[in-house]
């Protein structure tokens, strides 16, 4: 059996947008950050990451994540930075741009809520389809750890992506994995490859970003 790889993954959610404040489903709509509302959270995130040194950065290609990455000032000269469509938010299809009160009487929306996201949204994705995208991306992270020595990776992404990663690494249920804007999670992981070249991720510990002692587990 091949030797396991230790990888520290730090995943943060983008800053606040107008649709966040209006509680609209954003999904893959390219909604920009809202200023000045986003600034305090972005500055707190920048301070939290100021002493960190990453081997690579992976960020959703949507503008609100690219803006958040720029504000974080985490990228250093020569550091690989990947614009990654697989880190986009869940595709909310027909629900995008709408709020709960506009959807709550629709049978397919109620069924989606009751399924904890496992049903496919009309015109969009299911949580399972999001997990499939993330599985492919995580395999690439493991490959880069093996071949390029990336042991500490920053991920700038969306709330739904972090929720699915928390379900995977922290065994939380669908509703328990929410993180706020410009915040996220840190996971100490081990990737154990098998003889076929694939492998499994094991989470050794997780904590909040920025650090909050009450949320460390």
C-alpha positions as CSV (number, residue, x, y, z in Angstrom):
1,X,0.0,0.0,0.0
2,X,1.3,3.5,-0.9
3,X,2.2,5.9,1.8
4,X,-0.6,8.4,2.8
5,X,-0.3,12.1,2.0
6,X,-1.1,14.7,4.6
7,X,-2.9,17.8,3.2
8,X,-4.2,20.8,5.0
9,X,-7.2,22.2,3.2
10,X,-8.5,25.7,4.1
11,X,-11.8,26.5,2.4
12,X,-13.4,29.9,2.7
13,X,-16.7,31.3,1.4
14,X,-16.9,34.5,-0.7
15,X,-17.9,37.8,0.8
16,X,-21.4,39.3,1.0
17,X,-23.4,40.1,-2.1
18,X,-26.7,41.9,-2.5
19,X,-28.4,38.6,-3.2
20,X,-27.1,37.3,0.1
21,X,-28.7,40.1,2.0
22,X,-31.9,39.7,0.0
23,X,-31.7,35.9,0.7
24,X,-32.0,35.0,-2.9
25,X,-30.7,31.8,-4.3
26,X,-27.5,32.7,-6.2
27,X,-26.3,29.4,-7.5
28,X,-24.1,30.0,-10.6
29,X,-25.3,33.5,-11.4
30,X,-22.3,35.8,-11.4
31,X,-23.3,38.2,-8.7
32,X,-20.5,40.6,-7.6
33,X,-19.6,41.4,-4.0
34,X,-21.6,44.2,-2.3
35,X,-19.6,47.2,-1.0
36,X,-19.2,48.6,1.6
37,X,-21.2,45.7,3.2
38,X,-18.6,43.1,2.3
39,X,-15.5,45.0,3.4
40,X,-15.5,44.2,7.2
41,X,-15.7,40.5,6.6
42,X,-13.1,40.5,3.8
43,X,-10.6,42.5,6.0
44,X,-11.2,40.0,8.9
45,X,-10.5,37.1,6.5
46,X,-7.3,38.9,5.2
47,X,-6.1,39.3,8.8
48,X,-6.8,35.6,9.6
49,X,-4.8,34.5,6.5
50,X,-2.0,37.0,6.8
51,X,0.5,34.7,8.4
52,X,-0.4,31.6,6.3
53,X,1.7,30.3,3.4
54,X,-0.1,28.1,0.9
55,X,1.4,25.9,-1.7
56,X,-1.5,26.5,-4.1
57,X,-4.9,28.2,-4.3
58,X,-8.0,26.8,-6.0
59,X,-10.9,29.3,-6.5
60,X,-14.3,29.2,-8.2
61,X,-14.2,31.1,-11.4
62,X,-17.2,33.1,-10.5
63,X,-16.5,36.8,-9.9
64,X,-17.5,36.9,-6.2
65,X,-14.9,34.3,-5.4
66,X,-12.2,35.9,-7.6
67,X,-12.9,39.2,-5.8
68,X,-12.7,37.6,-2.4
69,X,-9.3,36.0,-3.4
70,X,-8.0,39.3,-4.4
71,X,-9.0,40.9,-1.2
72,X,-7.5,38.1,0.9
73,X,-4.0,38.9,-0.5
74,X,-3.2,35.2,0.0
75,X,-1.6,34.7,-3.4
76,X,2.2,35.1,-3.5
77,X,4.5,35.5,-6.5
78,X,5.1,32.1,-8.2
79,X,2.3,30.4,-6.4
80,X,-0.1,28.3,-8.6
81,X,-3.6,29.7,-8.6
82,X,-6.3,27.7,-10.3
83,X,-9.6,29.1,-11.6
84,X,-11.8,26.1,-11.0
85,X,-15.3,25.7,-12.4
86,X,-15.9,22.6,-10.4
87,X,-15.8,24.8,-7.2
88,X,-18.9,26.7,-8.4
89,X,-22.0,26.8,-6.2
90,X,-24.8,24.3,-6.7
91,X,-26.7,25.1,-9.9
92,X,-30.1,26.2,-8.5
93,X,-31.7,26.2,-12.0
94,X,-35.2,27.6,-11.8
95,X,-34.7,28.7,-8.2
96,X,-31.9,31.2,-8.9
97,X,-32.8,34.8,-8.2
98,X,-35.8,33.8,-6.1
99,X,-36.5,33.9,-2.4
100,X,-38.2,31.4,-0.1
101,X,-41.6,33.1,-0.2
102,X,-41.6,32.9,-4.0
103,X,-40.9,29.1,-3.9
104,X,-42.5,27.7,-0.7
105,X,-45.8,26.7,-2.3
106,X,-44.3,24.9,-5.3
107,X,-44.5,21.1,-4.9
108,X,-41.1,20.4,-6.4
109,X,-39.4,23.0,-4.1
110,X,-41.0,21.4,-1.0
111,X,-39.9,18.0,-2.2
112,X,-36.4,19.3,-2.7
113,X,-36.3,20.7,0.8
114,X,-37.7,17.4,2.2
115,X,-35.0,15.5,0.4
116,X,-32.2,17.6,2.0
117,X,-31.0,18.6,-1.5
118,X,-30.8,15.1,-2.9
119,X,-33.5,15.7,-5.6
120,X,-32.4,17.5,-8.7
121,X,-33.6,21.1,-8.9
122,X,-35.6,21.8,-12.1
123,X,-33.0,23.1,-14.6
124,X,-30.2,22.7,-12.1
125,X,-28.3,20.1,-10.0
126,X,-28.8,17.7,-7.1
127,X,-26.4,17.5,-4.2
128,X,-25.2,14.2,-5.6
129,X,-24.1,15.9,-8.9
130,X,-22.3,18.6,-6.9
131,X,-20.5,15.8,-5.0
132,X,-19.5,14.2,-8.2
133,X,-17.8,17.4,-9.4
134,X,-16.0,17.7,-6.0
135,X,-14.9,14.1,-6.1
136,X,-13.0,14.8,-9.4
137,X,-11.5,18.0,-8.1
138,X,-10.4,16.3,-4.9
139,X,-8.6,13.6,-6.9
140,X,-6.8,16.4,-8.7
141,X,-5.8,17.9,-5.3
142,X,-4.4,14.5,-4.3
143,X,-2.5,14.2,-7.6
144,X,-0.9,17.6,-7.1
145,X,0.0,16.7,-3.5
146,X,1.8,13.6,-4.9
147,X,3.5,15.2,-7.9
148,X,4.0,18.8,-6.9
149,X,4.2,18.6,-3.1
150,X,1.1,20.8,-2.5
151,X,0.5,20.1,1.2
152,X,-1.4,23.3,2.2
153,X,-4.1,24.5,-0.1
154,X,-6.4,27.5,0.0
155,X,-9.9,27.1,-1.5
156,X,-12.1,30.1,-2.2
157,X,-15.6,28.9,-3.0
158,X,-19.3,29.0,-2.1
159,X,-21.5,28.1,0.9
160,X,-23.0,25.0,-0.8
161,X,-19.5,23.6,-1.7
162,X,-18.2,24.0,1.8
163,X,-21.4,22.4,3.2
164,X,-20.8,19.3,1.0
165,X,-17.1,19.2,2.1
166,X,-18.2,19.4,5.7
167,X,-20.7,16.6,5.2
168,X,-17.8,14.5,3.7
169,X,-15.1,15.4,6.2
170,X,-17.1,16.1,9.4
171,X,-20.1,13.8,8.8
172,X,-22.6,16.6,9.4
173,X,-26.1,16.5,8.0
174,X,-27.2,18.8,5.1
175,X,-28.5,21.6,7.3
176,X,-25.6,21.7,9.8
177,X,-22.8,22.6,7.4
178,X,-23.6,26.2,6.7
179,X,-20.8,28.8,7.0
180,X,-21.2,32.6,6.8
181,X,-19.7,34.8,4.1
182,X,-15.9,35.4,4.3
183,X,-15.6,32.5,6.7
184,X,-14.8,28.8,6.3
185,X,-13.2,25.7,7.6
186,X,-9.8,24.2,8.0
187,X,-9.3,20.4,7.6
188,X,-6.2,18.4,8.4
189,X,-6.6,15.5,6.0
190,X,-4.7,12.3,5.0
191,X,-5.1,10.9,1.5
192,X,-4.5,7.1,1.5
193,X,-4.0,5.8,-2.1
194,X,-4.7,2.2,-3.0
195,X,-2.8,-0.1,-5.4
196,X,-5.2,1.0,-8.2
197,X,-4.1,4.7,-7.9
198,X,-7.3,5.9,-6.2
199,X,-7.8,6.5,-2.6
200,X,-9.8,7.8,0.4
201,X,-9.6,11.0,2.4
202,X,-9.6,10.8,6.1
203,X,-10.2,13.9,8.2
204,X,-8.0,14.1,11.3
205,X,-9.4,17.4,12.7
206,X,-11.3,20.5,11.6
207,X,-11.7,24.0,12.8
208,X,-13.3,27.4,11.9
209,X,-11.7,30.1,9.8
210,X,-11.2,32.7,11.2
211,X,-10.3,30.6,14.3
212,X,-13.1,30.4,16.9
213,X,-12.2,28.3,19.9
214,X,-15.8,27.2,20.5
215,X,-16.0,25.7,17.0
216,X,-12.8,23.7,17.0
217,X,-13.4,20.0,17.0
